Amino acid sequence: MVCCASACHVPPLAVRNPLCPGAGAGDSERVPQEPRRAPQSVVAGALAAVRAAPSVRTVILVEGVSDQAAVETVAFRCGRDLAGERVAVLPMGGATNIGHFLDALGPRGLDLRLAGLYDAAAERDIRRGLERAGHGPLTARDSLQQRGFFGCVADLEDELIRALGTASVEEVVGAQGDLPSLRRFQRQPAQRERSPEAQLRRFMGTRSGRKARYARLLAEAVDVTRAPRPLSQVLAFVS
């Protein structure tokens, strides 16, 4: 694989993100979730995005916009041209929406080739959605992987933090001028008993837009030969 420098600029793909950014929040214990919209609205946005790029033949379904940012960034750094390969990465606005996406983009809809990346807590939703779409029964994670769906240990941010190590992640945070904010966050009573990895993961979700921004930054910083296994697996599946 041919990889560029970690600070590379990643150009946007041809398919636009169907989700909208949410409202802001402070660096408090309350961690806002990535934007959620009604399933019909999310699917309609995804269909409009795919139809705007009619060359798309394969879709990687991810849970949120931060996952999309990480997948696209690592793919670019590995020399992949997803748009040229007719591959789009689409956030579903949560794993519970997968059934709607399978109906709209799979054999019952646009009949595209589908793959996916999901958080460990969402495995039941992913399995159930695939089974209802006629891909079952699925009794183990291996059976999900055979259909192109790969699970993270916790989520993709956690995978990236562990791949980089806390010291390297803090260097990335420092380069963004966020280290004082991180230290204040770590001193909060609710954070003191958490591991450094868990603190970093929580910190990246405390302000709107920060999770997606850091997903891209960590994906730019990670050694692509040590990229999170689920991410490498889904990219290999659609190659």
N, C-alpha and C positions, 0 to 999 in steps of 0.2 A: 504494500500500500504506500502511496505517496502522501506525505503529510506536510502541512505548512506550519509556520511558526505559531506559537500558542496565542499570540496577540493578534491573530488575523482578523480581518473584517469578513463577516459572513453575509453574503448578499441574500436578499429575500428570495424565497421560491415563488413560483408562478401562482400558487394557490394562496389566497389571502386567508388570514385567521378569522374564523366565523364568530369568535368570542370577543366581547368588549371588556376593556379594563374597568375595574371596580373603584370604589371610593377609597380614600386614604385612611391611614391609621397610624398611631404612634408606636414607639418601641416599648410596648407594654406586654404583659403576659398574654393578653387576648391576641390570638393569632387568627387573622382573617383568612377565610378560605379563598381559593381562586374563584373567579366569577362563575356563578351558576345561573342558567337561564332555563326556561321551560323546555322540555325535550323537543317539542315541535319547532320552537324557535331555533334551537341549536342545530337540529337536523336540517331545517330549511336553509340556515346559513351555510352549513357544510355542502349541501347540494348545490347551492348557488356558487360556492367557491370552486367546486369540482367542474361544474358546467362552464365556468369562466375559463377553465384550463382543460379543454376537451381532449388533450393528448394524454391525460392522466389515465393509467391503467392499473396502478397499484396504490393502495392507501394504507399507511401505518396509523392506526388509531391509538391515541394517547389520552390520558385522563385530563390534562390541563395544559395551559400555555407554557408553563415552565418546562414540562416534558418535551413539548414541541421544540422549544429553543435549544435544549440540550441535544436532542436527536439531530436536528438540522446542523448544529455546530460541529458535532463530532463527525458526522458524515462528510461535511465540507473539508474538515481537516484531514480526513483519510483519503482525500482525492475523489470523493464521490460527487457526482452531479445528479442529485436526485431529480431535479426538474428534467434534465436530459434523459434520465432513465425512466421518465414518466411515473415517478413516485411522488406522492404528496403525503405530508404529515398533518393529520387533523386532530385537534383537541376535541374531546367529546363533552366537556363540561361536567365530568364525573363518570365513573364506571357504570353507574346505574342506567345511563343512557345507551349502553351498548346495543341493546335489542333494537332500538330505533335506527341506529347506524347500520346494523347488519341488514335490517329490512330495506333501508334506502340504498345502500351501496353494494350489497351482496347479490346473490343469484335472483332474489325476488325484486331487486331494484335495478341499479345500473350495472350489475354483474361485474364488479371490479374485483381484483385480487386483493385480499385483506390480510393484514398482520396487525400486531398490537404489542403495546408495552403497558404494564399495569402495576399498581401498588399491591403489596402482599394482602392488605386488608380487603382488597377488592376482588380477590380470586373467585370467591363464590359468585359474585355478580357476573364476572367474565364467563365462568363455566356455564352458569345458568343461561346466559344470553346466547352462547354458542349452541348449547343443547336445544334451545327453543327454535334456533334457526336451522336445525337439522344436522348439526355437527356432533352429535353425541351418540351414546353416553360417553362422558369424559370423567374418568375416575381418578386421574392423577395429573400432576403438573406436566409430566412427560407428554400426556395426550394433548394438553393445551399447546405445548411447544411444537408438536408435530403439525399443528394448524397455524403456526406462526405467531402465537401469543406467549410472551415471555414476562415472568413476574420478577419484580425487585424484592430484595429482602424486606425493606420497609417501603421506601419510595426511591425515586431516581436521585433526588438531592442527597439522601442518605448514602446511596451508592457512590456518588461523586465525592462526597466528603471523605468516605473511607478510602477511596482510591487515591485521593490526593494526600491524605493525612492532615491532621488539625493544624500543624505548623504552616503548611503550604496554603491551606484555606485562609488562615489568618493573614498571611501575606497578601492574598487577593483582597480580603476585607480592608486591610490597611491601605492598599493602593487606591481604593475607592473612597478613602477618608472616613470610613465607617468604624474604625477600630475603637475610638472613644465611646461611640454608641454601643458597640458590642460589649465593652467592659462594663458599662452601666447596666446593661441587660443581664450580664452574668452575675452581677452583685445582687440582683433581685432575689428575695427569699425563695421564690418558687423555682429558681434556676440552680440554686447552690448544690442540690443533691444530684443534679443531672450530670451525665458525662459531658466532656467537652464537645464530642460529636453531636450529642443531642442538643446542647446549647446552641451550637452553630445552626443546626437544622431549624430550631425554633426561631432563632434570630432572623433568619432569612425569610420567614413568613410573617414578620411583625408589621410590615408596611406594604401597602398596595404597590405592585410592580416590582418589589424587591426580589421576590422569589424567582420570577422569570429572568430578571437581570442577572442574578447570581447563578442561575442554572446555566446561562450562556457563558458567563465569566469562568465558572468552574470547568465547563466543557472546553473552553479555550485553553485552560491551564493544565488539564490532565494529560499525562503521557498517553497517547492513543493506543499504545501497545498494552496499557494497563487500564483501559477504559472499562467501565462497569460491564460485567459479563452479559446481563440482559440486553443492554443497549447494543453491544457488539453482535449479539445473537440475532436481534431483529433486523439489523442492517444486513447481516449475512443472508438472512432468509429472503430478503427482497432483492438480493443482488442478481 
